[in-house]
């Protein structure tokens, strides 16, 4: 947060990692249509240069988190949410306002925006179209080949690559398992490891289990040589009752846990995945649930539980 007296450049190295705040009551939907709806997007400043956004469950029940990181030369928006329609989900308007406010405090010409993704599922890329005609903006396509080319991730499962926002140098690594194009981003300024849907307090859907376990081992090894303050994924699906998740598509999640996990919890995910690697099925743990394969019966049970919850006059966890 210190700036040079001569050039206005922010020093993103000396004080890193900074102490930010995730002490916030996240929007989590409303019990009934008679209640006032949450705002379409909640905006929370972790610090002056880092913004966490959450899409409201009243717009889309996935309620994904998105992240806006400012550097001296450009900002990075990680994920664009689950809804394309700007009338219902004004993501570009919100991001433009945040960038304008940041530039008012830190004026500089030719400031750029990069819109990229933790992975390519629809609930993380739907808002891309809102940025298609935005000046000085690059929207990175969702496909794995495009991600690799843009960031220079030629060694997809090897060493992380640097992506410089202008003094704020992120480290990105390919982390498949949940999705072929999953990318984990480490921000030395905050110490946050942005894990997308790979690791979060909720249902961990695994498409490629060997890739998933390999990814988890690499992430834990990374934390052993880097200062990681939070492991921050893109959804919350667990309640404060250990091992109890909210039903799929729940429009209201009172008593949900915070989105951030610790390095110890990341390690627990790795150990849990190792323990069930040879046992396809649904495996519940206190802070997460591992879905080792998504067969017809598992999918049907998830959908049926979610539908029953949405039709129930008393929406409770369970």
C-alpha positions, -999 to 999 in steps of 0.1 A, spaced: 0 0 0 30 22 -1 36 44 -32 67 60 -46 67 97 -41 78 103 -77 60 78 -99 29 68 -80 37 31 -84 24 9 -56 50 -14 -39 34 -48 -39 65 -66 -26 79 -51 6 50 -55 30 36 -88 15 16 -106 26 -6 -78 39 -33 -83 65 -67 -80 49 -102 -87 61 -126 -115 53 -147 -106 84 -180 -101 65 -215 -114 65 -219 -128 30 -252 -126 12 -268 -161 12 -303 -157 -3 -337 -150 13 -362 -174 28 -392 -163 7 -402 -140 -21 -419 -118 5 -385 -107 18 -364 -80 2 -339 -97 -22 -301 -95 -17 -283 -71 -40 -273 -89 -72 -236 -86 -64 -220 -81 -30 -187 -62 -30 -162 -66 -2 -127 -50 -1 -102 -74 14 -78 -46 12 -74 -14 -9 -62 -34 -40 -82 -67 -36 -119 -70 -40 -141 -101 -34 -175 -102 -51 -203 -127 -46 -232 -132 -69 -266 -134 -51 -285 -166 -48 -316 -145 -58 -300 -142 -92 -284 -177 -95 -283 -203 -68 -247 -212 -76 -238 -179 -59 -202 -180 -71 -174 -157 -57 -153 -136 -81 -121 -118 -74 -108 -84 -87 -70 -78 -82 -54 -45 -90 -18 -40 -101 0 -10 -114 -6 -17 -151 -38 -38 -151 -64 -55 -131 -74 -92 -132 -110 -103 -128 -110 -140 -119 -143 -154 -131 -174 -136 -144 -202 -154 -126 -232 -175 -135 -255 -150 -154 -250 -133 -187 -278 -107 -186 -265 -74 -173 -299 -63 -163 -301 -91 -137 -264 -93 -130 -246 -60 -136 -211 -73 -133 -194 -50 -158 -211 -20 -143 -199 -30 -109 -163 -38 -121 -162 -5 -140 -172 14 -109 -146 -3 -88 -119 4 -114 -129 40 -117 -128 44 -79 -94 28 -78 -80 49 -106 -93 80 -89 -70 72 -60 -42 59 -81 -44 78 -115 -25 63 -144 -32 62 -182 -40 32 -203 -51 9 -175 -61 -26 -187 -84 -53 -175 -79 -91 -180 -109 -113 -175 -98 -149 -168 -112 -179 -150 -105 -204 -123 -120 -230 -148 -145 -231 -176 -178 -242 -161 -208 -221 -171 -213 -206 -136 -178 -190 -139 -178 -177 -174 -214 -166 -181 -206 -129 -176 -178 -128 -202 -201 -114 -228 -205 -82 -208 -169 -74 -213 -167 -83 -250 -167 -47 -262 -149 -31 -232 -119 -10 -242 -84 -21 -231 -98 -55 -220 -88 -91 -228 -112 -119 -221 -93 -152 -219 -113 -180 -235 -124 -209 -213 -107 -237 -233 -76 -253 -218 -55 -246 -249 -64 -209 -248 -56 -207 -211 -22 -223 -216 -13 -200 -245 -24 -168 -229 -5 -174 -196 24 -193 -211 14 -224 -191 33 -247 -215 43 -270 -186 7 -275 -175 15 -298 -146 50 -284 -138 63 -252 -123 39 -222 -118 42 -193 -142 43 -156 -134 16 -132 -145 25 -96 -138 -3 -71 -131 24 -44 -128 45 -50 -97 19 -75 -84 32 -107 -98 8 -136 -95 18 -173 -98 -5 -196 -118 -5 -233 -122 -26 -258 -140 -46 -279 -115 -69 -303 -133 -92 -328 -117 -124 -309 -112 -121 -295 -147 -96 -300 -174 -88 -262 -176 -87 -256 -138 -61 -230 -128 -50 -221 -92 -37 -186 -87 -14 -175 -59 -12 -138 -50 19 -130 -29 5 -96 -20 -24 -111 0 -10 -146 4 -43 -159 -9 -44 -192 -29 -74 -189 -52 -85 -225 -59 -117 -222 -78 -139 -253 -74 -109 -276 -68 -109 -269 -30 -137 -252 -12 -161 -258 18 -186 -278 -1 -190 -306 -27 -158 -314 -45 -169 -329 -78 -140 -348 -93 -140 -357 -130 -104 -371 -132 -95 -386 -98 -58 -393 -105 -54 -357 -118 -72 -345 -87 -50 -362 -62 -19 -351 -81 -32 -315 -80 -38 -317 -43 -3 -330 -36 12 -301 -57 -9 -275 -39 1 -287 -5 37 -288 -15 34 -253 -28 21 -241 6 52 -255 22 74 -230 3 51 -200 1 33 -179 27 -4 -188 22 -29 -169 44 -61 -183 30 -73 -210 6 -102 -193 -12 -125 -212 -35 -156 -200 -54 -185 -215 -35 -198 -222 -1 -220 -253 3 -213 -265 39 -232 -254 70 -218 -249 104 -229 -284 113 -198 -305 106 -203 -327 75 -236 -312 66 -240 -295 32 -269 -274 18 -290 -291 -9 -280 -286 -45 -296 -254 -58 -306 -242 -23 -318 -206 -27 -312 -198 10 -282 -208 31 -284 -194 66 -256 -206 88 -231 -213 60 -194 -215 69 -170 -188 57 -156 -194 22 -119 -193 32 -101 -225 43 -67 -229 60 -36 -247 48 -44 -274 73 -78 -279 57 -62 -280 23 -39 -307 36 -70 -325 50 -86 -325 15 -54 -341 1 -53 -368 28 -90 -375 24 -87 -378 -14 -58 -402 -10 -79 -423 14 -108 -428 -10 -88 -429 -43 -97 -465 -50 -134 -461 -38 -157 -443 -62 -187 -428 -45 -197 -400 -22 -174 -395 8 -183 -370 35 -159 -352 58 -164 -324 83 -155 -295 60 -161 -309 25 -177 -338 6 -157 -356 -21 -177 -368 -51 -155 -395 -67 -174 -399 -99 -209 -387 -108 -229 -417 -119 -266 -416 -127 -278 -427 -92 -256 -401 -75 -267 -373 -98 -304 -383 -93 -301 -382 -55 -285 -348 -56 -312 -334 -79 -340 -351 -59 -327 -337 -26 -324 -302 -41 -359 -303 -56 -374 -315 -24 -357 -287 -5 -369 -260 -29 -405 -273 -27 -404 -275 11 -423 -247 30 -395 -249 56 -361 -247 39 -337 -263 63 -303 -279 60 -308 -317 57 
